[in-house]
Structure formats: C-alpha cells, structure tokens
Amino acid sequence: MHEKIINRPFPRLRYLPVFLYPERTNPEAS
C-alpha cells in the first residue's frame, strides 16, 4: 500500500485523499 506511494513521489499527492478516505476510494490500496 504505502510502498507504491513511496515508489511514486509524484502521484503520491493524488493518493493523499485515499489515506483520508480509505473506505471511499482506494485504487491501489487493495
């Protein structure tokens, strides 16, 4: 989960809301 974000420092910004709303949307957090 977090590993993917670490690998991609650029799109990690778009993943921020994913951490805030993991129940709403988590594309690669599966």
Z-matrix of the N, CA and C atoms (Angstrom, degrees):
N
C 1 1.466
C 2 1.530 1 110.34
N 3 1.323 2 115.61 1 -70.42
C 4 1.461 3 119.23 2 179.66
C 5 1.516 4 111.44 3 -67.84
N 6 1.328 5 115.24 4 -26.74
C 7 1.466 6 120.08 5 -178.32
C 8 1.525 7 110.62 6 -59.05
N 9 1.329 8 116.18 7 -41.80
C 10 1.458 9 120.49 8 -178.95
C 11 1.526 10 110.64 9 -63.46
N 12 1.331 11 115.49 10 -39.22
C 13 1.462 12 119.95 11 -179.43
C 14 1.531 13 109.83 12 -66.33
N 15 1.334 14 116.56 13 -41.65
C 16 1.459 15 121.69 14 -179.63
C 17 1.523 16 110.10 15 -62.55
N 18 1.324 17 115.90 16 -37.07
C 19 1.459 18 120.72 17 179.93
C 20 1.527 19 110.99 18 -69.51
N 21 1.317 20 115.32 19 -24.18
C 22 1.465 21 119.15 20 -178.69
C 23 1.529 22 110.25 21 -125.41
N 24 1.310 23 117.93 22 87.16
C 25 1.467 24 123.84 23 -177.74
C 26 1.530 25 111.74 24 -68.63
N 27 1.320 26 116.11 25 -21.05
C 28 1.456 27 119.95 26 -177.94
C 29 1.527 28 111.68 27 -78.50
N 30 1.333 29 118.22 28 -58.57
C 31 1.462 30 120.75 29 -179.90
C 32 1.517 31 113.40 30 -75.42
N 33 1.319 32 116.95 31 -2.36
C 34 1.471 33 119.67 32 -179.39
C 35 1.534 34 109.84 33 -61.41
N 36 1.344 35 115.40 34 -24.03
C 37 1.460 36 119.97 35 179.44
C 38 1.524 37 110.32 36 -64.19
N 39 1.334 38 115.72 37 -35.78
C 40 1.467 39 120.15 38 -179.09
C 41 1.516 40 109.63 39 -77.67
N 42 1.317 41 116.40 40 -17.63
C 43 1.465 42 120.19 41 -179.41
C 44 1.528 43 111.34 42 -87.23
N 45 1.335 44 116.71 43 -11.66
C 46 1.463 45 120.37 44 179.79
C 47 1.533 46 111.49 45 -55.41
N 48 1.322 47 118.78 46 -48.34
C 49 1.462 48 120.52 47 179.21
C 50 1.521 49 111.64 48 -62.29
N 51 1.322 50 116.75 49 -24.67
C 52 1.464 51 121.29 50 179.96
C 53 1.530 52 109.60 51 -65.40
N 54 1.336 53 115.38 52 -36.09
C 55 1.467 54 119.76 53 179.06
C 56 1.530 55 109.65 54 -74.65
N 57 1.323 56 115.40 55 -32.61
C 58 1.456 57 120.06 56 -179.59
C 59 1.528 58 110.56 57 -74.09
N 60 1.343 59 115.12 58 -36.10
C 61 1.467 60 119.36 59 -179.68
C 62 1.530 61 110.54 60 -129.47
N 63 1.327 62 116.44 61 66.80
C 64 1.465 63 121.79 62 -178.36
C 65 1.528 64 111.44 63 -65.42
N 66 1.329 65 116.20 64 -24.99
C 67 1.456 66 120.36 65 -178.75
C 68 1.532 67 110.59 66 -81.68
N 69 1.339 68 114.66 67 -21.50
C 70 1.469 69 118.86 68 -177.81
C 71 1.523 70 110.69 69 -86.62
N 72 1.349 71 116.33 70 -48.38
C 73 1.464 72 118.76 71 -178.20
C 74 1.515 73 111.47 72 -153.32
N 75 1.322 74 116.13 73 128.30
C 76 1.459 75 120.81 74 176.59
C 77 1.526 76 109.53 75 -150.32
N 78 1.349 77 115.93 76 84.39
C 79 1.464 78 123.53 77 -175.97
C 80 1.526 79 112.19 78 -59.71
N 81 1.337 80 117.51 79 -54.45
C 82 1.458 81 120.17 80 -176.92
C 83 1.524 82 111.30 81 -110.54
N 84 1.322 83 115.07 82 13.29
C 85 1.462 84 118.60 83 179.98
C 86 1.523 85 110.29 84 -87.59
N 87 1.329 86 114.87 85 0.74
C 88 1.467 87 119.95 86 -177.97
C 89 1.528 88 109.37 87 -60.23
